[in-house]
Amino acid sequence: MKKVVDLCNQVSNITYENLTKIIRLEQTGSATGARKLDDSDQNDIDSWMGGGTCFSMTWHMYQTLTDMGFKPRLVMGHKRKERNIHCALILPDPDAPDTVPGSPLTFNSEFLLDPGYLIFDPLPMPLPQPFGTGEAFFPFSPNCVRLVRPTMESMELWTGGAGAPMKLRFEYPVEGVSVEEFKLHWNESFYREMMTYPVLNRLDREKGVQYYYQKGNLVVRDATGSKMTKIEPADRVQTLSDIFKLSPDIIERALKILEKR
Protein backbone atom coordinates (compact mmCIF):
# COMPACT_ATOMS: atom_id res chain seq x y z
CA MET A 1 0.00 0.00 0.00
CA LYS A 2 2.99 2.34 0.09
CA LYS A 3 2.28 3.57 -3.45
CA VAL A 4 -1.31 4.30 -2.47
CA VAL A 5 -0.27 6.18 0.66
CA ASP A 6 2.27 8.20 -1.33
CA LEU A 7 -0.46 9.20 -3.79
CA CYS A 8 -2.78 10.18 -0.93
CA ASN A 9 -0.04 12.34 0.58
CA GLN A 10 0.49 14.06 -2.75
CA VAL A 11 -3.21 14.82 -3.19
CA SER A 12 -3.49 16.02 0.43
CA ASN A 13 -1.64 19.20 -0.57
CA ILE A 14 -4.42 20.17 -2.98
CA THR A 15 -7.11 22.63 -1.97
CA TYR A 16 -10.72 21.63 -2.48
CA GLU A 17 -12.24 24.59 -4.33
CA ASN A 18 -14.86 25.34 -6.94
CA LEU A 19 -13.25 28.52 -8.30
CA THR A 20 -11.34 26.82 -11.12
CA LYS A 21 -14.51 24.85 -11.88
CA ILE A 22 -16.44 28.12 -12.22
CA ILE A 23 -13.72 29.53 -14.48
CA ARG A 24 -13.68 26.44 -16.70
CA LEU A 25 -17.45 26.51 -17.14
CA GLU A 26 -17.36 30.18 -18.10
CA GLN A 27 -14.41 29.56 -20.44
CA THR A 28 -15.91 26.64 -22.35
CA GLY A 29 -19.64 27.32 -22.07
CA SER A 30 -20.57 23.71 -21.28
CA ALA A 31 -20.10 21.15 -18.55
CA THR A 32 -18.63 18.63 -20.99
CA GLY A 33 -16.08 21.14 -22.22
CA ALA A 34 -15.19 22.23 -18.70
CA ARG A 35 -14.86 18.64 -17.51
CA LYS A 36 -12.59 17.71 -20.39
CA LEU A 37 -10.14 20.40 -19.32
CA ASP A 38 -9.77 18.42 -16.10
CA ASP A 39 -9.97 15.11 -17.94
CA SER A 40 -7.16 15.82 -20.41
CA ASP A 41 -4.77 17.15 -17.77
CA GLN A 42 -5.64 14.77 -14.95
CA ASN A 43 -2.04 13.58 -14.41
CA ASP A 44 -0.66 17.08 -13.93
CA ILE A 45 -1.82 18.46 -10.60
CA ASP A 46 -0.27 21.83 -11.35
CA SER A 47 -2.60 22.19 -14.32
CA TRP A 48 -5.52 22.39 -11.90
CA MET A 49 -4.22 25.83 -10.95
CA GLY A 50 -3.98 24.80 -7.32
CA GLY A 51 -7.16 22.94 -6.50
CA GLY A 52 -10.09 20.81 -7.51
CA THR A 53 -13.45 19.43 -6.40
CA CYS A 54 -14.31 15.90 -5.32
CA PHE A 55 -14.78 14.90 -8.97
CA SER A 56 -11.39 16.25 -10.07
CA MET A 57 -9.53 14.68 -7.15
CA THR A 58 -11.33 11.35 -7.39
CA TRP A 59 -10.83 11.15 -11.16
CA HIS A 60 -7.14 11.96 -10.79
CA MET A 61 -6.68 9.19 -8.23
CA TYR A 62 -8.76 6.74 -10.26
CA GLN A 63 -6.66 7.29 -13.38
CA THR A 64 -3.38 7.22 -11.49
CA LEU A 65 -4.23 4.06 -9.54
CA THR A 66 -5.42 2.35 -12.72
CA ASP A 67 -2.15 3.25 -14.44
CA MET A 68 -0.31 1.77 -11.45
CA GLY A 69 -2.06 -1.57 -11.96
CA PHE A 70 -4.75 -1.27 -9.26
CA LYS A 71 -8.47 -1.85 -9.87
CA PRO A 72 -10.30 0.99 -8.10
CA ARG A 73 -14.08 1.46 -8.32
CA LEU A 74 -15.77 4.82 -8.69
CA VAL A 75 -18.57 5.23 -6.14
CA MET A 76 -21.15 7.97 -5.76
CA GLY A 77 -22.21 9.53 -2.47
CA HIS A 78 -25.82 10.35 -1.58
CA LYS A 79 -26.80 12.93 1.02
CA ARG A 80 -30.34 12.73 2.34
CA LYS A 81 -32.52 13.57 -0.69
CA GLU A 82 -29.58 14.73 -2.81
CA ARG A 83 -28.43 11.88 -5.01
CA ASN A 84 -24.96 11.57 -6.57
CA ILE A 85 -23.77 14.79 -4.93
CA HIS A 86 -20.37 13.37 -3.92
CA CYS A 87 -17.90 10.76 -5.14
CA ALA A 88 -15.05 8.61 -3.86
CA LEU A 89 -13.12 5.41 -4.62
CA ILE A 90 -13.15 1.88 -3.29
CA LEU A 91 -9.80 0.15 -3.72
CA PRO A 92 -9.45 -3.63 -3.44
CA ASP A 93 -6.21 -4.66 -1.76
CA PRO A 94 -4.27 -6.56 -4.44
CA ASP A 95 -2.25 -8.39 -1.79
CA ALA A 96 -5.22 -9.87 0.07
CA PRO A 97 -7.88 -12.38 -0.95
CA ASP A 98 -11.50 -11.26 -1.03
CA THR A 99 -13.30 -11.84 2.23
CA VAL A 100 -16.39 -14.01 1.97
CA PRO A 101 -19.35 -14.05 4.35
CA GLY A 102 -18.64 -16.40 7.23
CA SER A 103 -14.96 -15.46 7.35
CA PRO A 104 -13.53 -14.75 10.84
CA LEU A 105 -12.18 -11.40 9.56
CA THR A 106 -14.05 -8.24 10.59
CA PHE A 107 -12.77 -6.19 7.64
CA ASN A 108 -12.89 -7.08 3.98
CA SER A 109 -9.87 -6.43 1.82
CA GLU A 110 -11.06 -3.10 0.45
CA PHE A 111 -10.34 0.53 1.31
CA LEU A 112 -12.35 3.73 0.98
CA LEU A 113 -10.46 6.67 -0.55
CA ASP A 114 -12.33 9.96 -0.20
CA PRO A 115 -10.03 12.88 -1.09
CA GLY A 116 -12.96 15.15 -1.91
CA TYR A 117 -13.98 15.10 1.76
CA LEU A 118 -10.39 15.81 2.85
CA ILE A 119 -9.80 12.22 3.98
CA PHE A 120 -6.31 11.42 2.77
CA ASP A 121 -5.85 8.00 4.35
CA PRO A 122 -6.98 4.64 2.91
CA LEU A 123 -9.75 3.52 5.30
CA PRO A 124 -10.21 -0.25 5.76
CA MET A 125 -13.89 -1.02 5.15
CA PRO A 126 -15.68 -3.00 7.87
CA LEU A 127 -17.95 -5.92 7.15
CA PRO A 128 -21.61 -5.74 8.21
CA GLN A 129 -22.88 -7.83 11.09
CA PRO A 130 -22.88 -10.75 11.64
CA PHE A 131 -19.77 -11.14 9.45
CA GLY A 132 -17.94 -8.24 11.11
CA THR A 133 -18.30 -5.37 13.55
CA GLY A 134 -20.44 -3.33 11.19
CA GLU A 135 -18.40 -0.17 11.76
CA ALA A 136 -14.89 1.21 12.11
CA PHE A 137 -13.64 4.36 13.87
CA PHE A 138 -10.66 6.49 12.84
CA PRO A 139 -9.51 9.17 15.35
CA PHE A 140 -8.19 11.72 12.87
CA SER A 141 -7.73 15.39 13.80
CA PRO A 142 -9.55 17.71 13.63
CA ASN A 143 -12.33 15.49 12.21
CA CYS A 144 -12.68 11.89 13.34
CA VAL A 145 -14.29 9.44 10.93
CA ARG A 146 -16.61 6.48 11.35
CA LEU A 147 -17.53 4.04 8.61
CA VAL A 148 -20.82 2.22 9.16
CA ARG A 149 -21.65 -0.83 7.04
CA PRO A 150 -25.36 -1.70 7.48
CA THR A 151 -25.31 -4.17 4.56
CA MET A 152 -22.82 -5.64 2.10
CA GLU A 153 -24.25 -3.32 -0.56
CA SER A 154 -23.96 0.00 1.28
CA MET A 155 -21.69 2.01 3.57
CA GLU A 156 -22.09 5.28 5.47
CA LEU A 157 -19.54 8.00 6.20
CA TRP A 158 -19.90 9.78 9.57
CA THR A 159 -17.61 12.55 10.84
CA GLY A 160 -17.33 14.72 13.96
CA GLY A 161 -14.78 16.59 16.03
CA ALA A 162 -13.95 18.47 19.24
CA GLY A 163 -16.72 16.86 21.23
CA ALA A 164 -19.36 17.49 18.55
CA PRO A 165 -21.71 14.60 17.79
CA MET A 166 -20.98 12.45 14.78
CA LYS A 167 -23.02 13.37 11.72
CA LEU A 168 -23.97 11.26 8.74
CA ARG A 169 -22.34 12.82 5.68
CA PHE A 170 -22.82 10.40 2.80
CA GLU A 171 -24.08 6.95 1.93
CA TYR A 172 -22.17 5.01 -0.73
CA PRO A 173 -23.55 2.10 -2.76
CA VAL A 174 -20.49 -0.14 -2.59
CA GLU A 175 -20.90 -1.70 -6.04
CA GLY A 176 -19.83 1.54 -7.73
CA VAL A 177 -20.61 3.08 -11.10
CA SER A 178 -19.14 2.96 -14.59
CA VAL A 179 -16.82 5.65 -15.92
CA GLU A 180 -19.64 6.80 -18.21
CA GLU A 181 -22.08 7.24 -15.33
CA PHE A 182 -19.42 8.97 -13.20
CA LYS A 183 -18.79 11.52 -15.94
CA LEU A 184 -22.53 12.09 -16.32
CA HIS A 185 -22.78 13.00 -12.62
CA TRP A 186 -19.64 15.12 -12.97
CA ASN A 187 -21.33 17.08 -15.76
CA GLU A 188 -24.43 17.56 -13.61
CA SER A 189 -22.30 18.93 -10.77
CA PHE A 190 -21.46 22.04 -12.81
CA TYR A 191 -25.06 23.23 -12.44
CA ARG A 192 -25.64 22.55 -8.75
CA GLU A 193 -26.45 25.30 -6.28
CA MET A 194 -22.94 25.25 -4.78
CA MET A 195 -21.57 26.62 -8.06
CA THR A 196 -23.25 29.98 -7.35
CA TYR A 197 -20.86 30.98 -4.55
CA PRO A 198 -17.20 30.30 -3.65
CA VAL A 199 -16.39 27.17 -1.65
CA LEU A 200 -12.84 26.46 -0.47
CA ASN A 201 -11.66 23.74 1.88
CA ARG A 202 -8.12 22.83 2.93
CA LEU A 203 -6.63 20.56 5.55
CA ASP A 204 -3.27 21.18 7.19
CA ARG A 205 -2.50 17.62 8.22
CA GLU A 206 0.66 18.50 10.14
CA LYS A 207 -1.11 21.04 12.35
CA GLY A 208 -4.45 19.22 12.40
CA VAL A 209 -6.28 22.35 11.22
CA GLN A 210 -9.06 22.63 8.64
CA TYR A 211 -9.90 25.87 6.82
CA TYR A 212 -13.34 26.20 5.23
CA TYR A 213 -14.71 29.24 3.38
CA GLN A 214 -18.22 29.72 2.07
CA LYS A 215 -20.41 32.76 1.38
CA GLY A 216 -18.05 35.25 3.03
CA ASN A 217 -17.37 33.26 6.20
CA LEU A 218 -14.16 31.49 7.15
CA VAL A 219 -14.30 28.57 9.59
CA VAL A 220 -11.08 27.39 11.23
CA ARG A 221 -11.40 24.01 12.95
CA ASP A 222 -8.85 22.28 15.16
CA ALA A 223 -8.85 19.71 17.97
CA THR A 224 -10.35 22.23 20.41
CA GLY A 225 -13.28 23.34 18.28
CA SER A 226 -14.32 25.75 15.51
CA LYS A 227 -14.10 29.51 15.09
CA MET A 228 -15.95 31.49 12.42
CA THR A 229 -14.91 34.92 11.14
CA LYS A 230 -16.31 37.09 8.37
CA ILE A 231 -13.89 38.19 5.67
CA GLU A 232 -14.56 41.68 4.40
CA PRO A 233 -14.82 42.04 0.59
CA ALA A 234 -11.78 44.32 0.44
CA ASP A 235 -9.60 41.67 2.11
CA ARG A 236 -11.13 38.64 0.44
CA VAL A 237 -8.76 38.00 -2.47
CA GLN A 238 -5.50 38.26 -0.56
CA THR A 239 -6.77 36.45 2.55
CA LEU A 240 -8.12 33.51 0.56
CA SER A 241 -4.93 33.35 -1.47
CA ASP A 242 -2.78 33.18 1.65
CA ILE A 243 -4.90 30.55 3.42
CA PHE A 244 -5.84 28.31 0.51
CA LYS A 245 -2.61 28.58 -1.51
CA LEU A 246 -4.31 29.81 -4.67
CA SER A 247 -3.25 32.51 -7.09
CA PRO A 248 -4.91 35.88 -6.37
CA ASP A 249 -5.63 36.18 -10.10
CA ILE A 250 -7.67 32.96 -10.06
CA ILE A 251 -9.66 34.03 -7.02
CA GLU A 252 -10.38 37.46 -8.47
CA ARG A 253 -11.35 36.04 -11.85
CA ALA A 254 -13.81 33.55 -10.35
CA LEU A 255 -15.37 36.15 -8.05
CA LYS A 256 -15.95 38.50 -11.00
CA ILE A 257 -17.70 35.69 -12.90
CA LEU A 258 -20.00 35.09 -9.93
CA GLU A 259 -20.73 38.80 -9.57
CA LYS A 260 -21.89 38.98 -13.19
CA ARG A 261 -24.45 36.20 -12.74
C-alpha positions as CSV (number, residue, x, y, z in Angstrom):
1,M,0.0,0.0,0.0
2,K,3.0,2.3,0.1
3,K,2.3,3.6,-3.4
4,V,-1.3,4.3,-2.5
5,V,-0.3,6.2,0.7
6,D,2.3,8.2,-1.3
7,L,-0.5,9.2,-3.8
8,C,-2.8,10.2,-0.9
9,N,0.0,12.3,0.6
10,Q,0.5,14.1,-2.8
11,V,-3.2,14.8,-3.2
12,S,-3.5,16.0,0.4
13,N,-1.6,19.2,-0.6
14,I,-4.4,20.2,-3.0
15,T,-7.1,22.6,-2.0
16,Y,-10.7,21.6,-2.5
17,E,-12.2,24.6,-4.3
18,N,-14.9,25.3,-6.9
19,L,-13.3,28.5,-8.3
20,T,-11.3,26.8,-11.1
21,K,-14.5,24.9,-11.9
22,I,-16.4,28.1,-12.2
23,I,-13.7,29.5,-14.5
24,R,-13.7,26.4,-16.7
25,L,-17.5,26.5,-17.1
26,E,-17.4,30.2,-18.1
27,Q,-14.4,29.6,-20.4
28,T,-15.9,26.6,-22.3
29,G,-19.6,27.3,-22.1
30,S,-20.6,23.7,-21.3
31,A,-20.1,21.2,-18.5
32,T,-18.6,18.6,-21.0
33,G,-16.1,21.1,-22.2
34,A,-15.2,22.2,-18.7
35,R,-14.9,18.6,-17.5
36,K,-12.6,17.7,-20.4
37,L,-10.1,20.4,-19.3
38,D,-9.8,18.4,-16.1
39,D,-10.0,15.1,-17.9
40,S,-7.2,15.8,-20.4
41,D,-4.8,17.2,-17.8
42,Q,-5.6,14.8,-15.0
43,N,-2.0,13.6,-14.4
44,D,-0.7,17.1,-13.9
45,I,-1.8,18.5,-10.6
46,D,-0.3,21.8,-11.4
47,S,-2.6,22.2,-14.3
48,W,-5.5,22.4,-11.9
49,M,-4.2,25.8,-10.9
50,G,-4.0,24.8,-7.3
51,G,-7.2,22.9,-6.5
52,G,-10.1,20.8,-7.5
53,T,-13.4,19.4,-6.4
54,C,-14.3,15.9,-5.3
55,F,-14.8,14.9,-9.0
56,S,-11.4,16.3,-10.1
57,M,-9.5,14.7,-7.2
58,T,-11.3,11.4,-7.4
59,W,-10.8,11.2,-11.2
60,H,-7.1,12.0,-10.8
61,M,-6.7,9.2,-8.2
62,Y,-8.8,6.7,-10.3
63,Q,-6.7,7.3,-13.4
64,T,-3.4,7.2,-11.5
65,L,-4.2,4.1,-9.5
66,T,-5.4,2.4,-12.7
67,D,-2.1,3.3,-14.4
68,M,-0.3,1.8,-11.4
69,G,-2.1,-1.6,-12.0
70,F,-4.8,-1.3,-9.3
71,K,-8.5,-1.8,-9.9
72,P,-10.3,1.0,-8.1
73,R,-14.1,1.5,-8.3
74,L,-15.8,4.8,-8.7
75,V,-18.6,5.2,-6.1
76,M,-21.2,8.0,-5.8
77,G,-22.2,9.5,-2.5
78,H,-25.8,10.3,-1.6
79,K,-26.8,12.9,1.0
80,R,-30.3,12.7,2.3
81,K,-32.5,13.6,-0.7
82,E,-29.6,14.7,-2.8
83,R,-28.4,11.9,-5.0
84,N,-25.0,11.6,-6.6
85,I,-23.8,14.8,-4.9
86,H,-20.4,13.4,-3.9
87,C,-17.9,10.8,-5.1
88,A,-15.1,8.6,-3.9
89,L,-13.1,5.4,-4.6
90,I,-13.1,1.9,-3.3
91,L,-9.8,0.1,-3.7
92,P,-9.4,-3.6,-3.4
93,D,-6.2,-4.7,-1.8
94,P,-4.3,-6.6,-4.4
95,D,-2.2,-8.4,-1.8
96,A,-5.2,-9.9,0.1
97,P,-7.9,-12.4,-0.9
98,D,-11.5,-11.3,-1.0
99,T,-13.3,-11.8,2.2
100,V,-16.4,-14.0,2.0
101,P,-19.3,-14.0,4.3
102,G,-18.6,-16.4,7.2
103,S,-15.0,-15.5,7.4
104,P,-13.5,-14.7,10.8
105,L,-12.2,-11.4,9.6
106,T,-14.1,-8.2,10.6
107,F,-12.8,-6.2,7.6
108,N,-12.9,-7.1,4.0
109,S,-9.9,-6.4,1.8
110,E,-11.1,-3.1,0.4
111,F,-10.3,0.5,1.3
112,L,-12.3,3.7,1.0
113,L,-10.5,6.7,-0.6
114,D,-12.3,10.0,-0.2
115,P,-10.0,12.9,-1.1
116,G,-13.0,15.1,-1.9
117,Y,-14.0,15.1,1.8
118,L,-10.4,15.8,2.8
119,I,-9.8,12.2,4.0
120,F,-6.3,11.4,2.8
121,D,-5.8,8.0,4.4
122,P,-7.0,4.6,2.9
123,L,-9.8,3.5,5.3
124,P,-10.2,-0.2,5.8
125,M,-13.9,-1.0,5.1
126,P,-15.7,-3.0,7.9
127,L,-17.9,-5.9,7.2
128,P,-21.6,-5.7,8.2
129,Q,-22.9,-7.8,11.1
130,P,-22.9,-10.7,11.6
131,F,-19.8,-11.1,9.5
132,G,-17.9,-8.2,11.1
133,T,-18.3,-5.4,13.5
134,G,-20.4,-3.3,11.2
135,E,-18.4,-0.2,11.8
136,A,-14.9,1.2,12.1
137,F,-13.6,4.4,13.9
138,F,-10.7,6.5,12.8
139,P,-9.5,9.2,15.3
140,F,-8.2,11.7,12.9
141,S,-7.7,15.4,13.8
142,P,-9.6,17.7,13.6
143,N,-12.3,15.5,12.2
144,C,-12.7,11.9,13.3
145,V,-14.3,9.4,10.9
146,R,-16.6,6.5,11.3
147,L,-17.5,4.0,8.6
148,V,-20.8,2.2,9.2
149,R,-21.7,-0.8,7.0
150,P,-25.4,-1.7,7.5
151,T,-25.3,-4.2,4.6
152,M,-22.8,-5.6,2.1
153,E,-24.3,-3.3,-0.6
154,S,-24.0,0.0,1.3
155,M,-21.7,2.0,3.6
156,E,-22.1,5.3,5.5
157,L,-19.5,8.0,6.2
158,W,-19.9,9.8,9.6
159,T,-17.6,12.5,10.8
160,G,-17.3,14.7,14.0
161,G,-14.8,16.6,16.0
162,A,-13.9,18.5,19.2
163,G,-16.7,16.9,21.2
164,A,-19.4,17.5,18.5
165,P,-21.7,14.6,17.8
166,M,-21.0,12.5,14.8
167,K,-23.0,13.4,11.7
168,L,-24.0,11.3,8.7
169,R,-22.3,12.8,5.7
170,F,-22.8,10.4,2.8
171,E,-24.1,6.9,1.9
172,Y,-22.2,5.0,-0.7
173,P,-23.5,2.1,-2.8
174,V,-20.5,-0.1,-2.6
175,E,-20.9,-1.7,-6.0
176,G,-19.8,1.5,-7.7
177,V,-20.6,3.1,-11.1
178,S,-19.1,3.0,-14.6
179,V,-16.8,5.7,-15.9
180,E,-19.6,6.8,-18.2
181,E,-22.1,7.2,-15.3
182,F,-19.4,9.0,-13.2
183,K,-18.8,11.5,-15.9
184,L,-22.5,12.1,-16.3
185,H,-22.8,13.0,-12.6
186,W,-19.6,15.1,-13.0
187,N,-21.3,17.1,-15.8
188,E,-24.4,17.6,-13.6
189,S,-22.3,18.9,-10.8
190,F,-21.5,22.0,-12.8
191,Y,-25.1,23.2,-12.4
192,R,-25.6,22.6,-8.8
193,E,-26.4,25.3,-6.3
194,M,-22.9,25.2,-4.8
195,M,-21.6,26.6,-8.1
196,T,-23.3,30.0,-7.3
197,Y,-20.9,31.0,-4.5
198,P,-17.2,30.3,-3.7
199,V,-16.4,27.2,-1.7
200,L,-12.8,26.5,-0.5
201,N,-11.7,23.7,1.9
202,R,-8.1,22.8,2.9
203,L,-6.6,20.6,5.6
204,D,-3.3,21.2,7.2
205,R,-2.5,17.6,8.2
206,E,0.7,18.5,10.1
207,K,-1.1,21.0,12.3
208,G,-4.5,19.2,12.4
209,V,-6.3,22.4,11.2
210,Q,-9.1,22.6,8.6
211,Y,-9.9,25.9,6.8
212,Y,-13.3,26.2,5.2
213,Y,-14.7,29.2,3.4
214,Q,-18.2,29.7,2.1
215,K,-20.4,32.8,1.4
216,G,-18.0,35.3,3.0
217,N,-17.4,33.3,6.2
218,L,-14.2,31.5,7.1
219,V,-14.3,28.6,9.6
220,V,-11.1,27.4,11.2
221,R,-11.4,24.0,12.9
222,D,-8.8,22.3,15.2
223,A,-8.8,19.7,18.0
224,T,-10.4,22.2,20.4
225,G,-13.3,23.3,18.3
226,S,-14.3,25.8,15.5
227,K,-14.1,29.5,15.1
228,M,-15.9,31.5,12.4
229,T,-14.9,34.9,11.1
230,K,-16.3,37.1,8.4
231,I,-13.9,38.2,5.7
232,E,-14.6,41.7,4.4
233,P,-14.8,42.0,0.6
234,A,-11.8,44.3,0.4
235,D,-9.6,41.7,2.1
236,R,-11.1,38.6,0.4
237,V,-8.8,38.0,-2.5
238,Q,-5.5,38.3,-0.6
239,T,-6.8,36.5,2.5
240,L,-8.1,33.5,0.6
241,S,-4.9,33.4,-1.5
242,D,-2.8,33.2,1.7
243,I,-4.9,30.6,3.4
244,F,-5.8,28.3,0.5
245,K,-2.6,28.6,-1.5
246,L,-4.3,29.8,-4.7
247,S,-3.2,32.5,-7.1
248,P,-4.9,35.9,-6.4
249,D,-5.6,36.2,-10.1
250,I,-7.7,33.0,-10.1
251,I,-9.7,34.0,-7.0
252,E,-10.4,37.5,-8.5
253,R,-11.3,36.0,-11.8
254,A,-13.8,33.6,-10.3
255,L,-15.4,36.2,-8.0
256,K,-16.0,38.5,-11.0
257,I,-17.7,35.7,-12.9
258,L,-20.0,35.1,-9.9
259,E,-20.7,38.8,-9.6
260,K,-21.9,39.0,-13.2
261,R,-24.5,36.2,-12.7
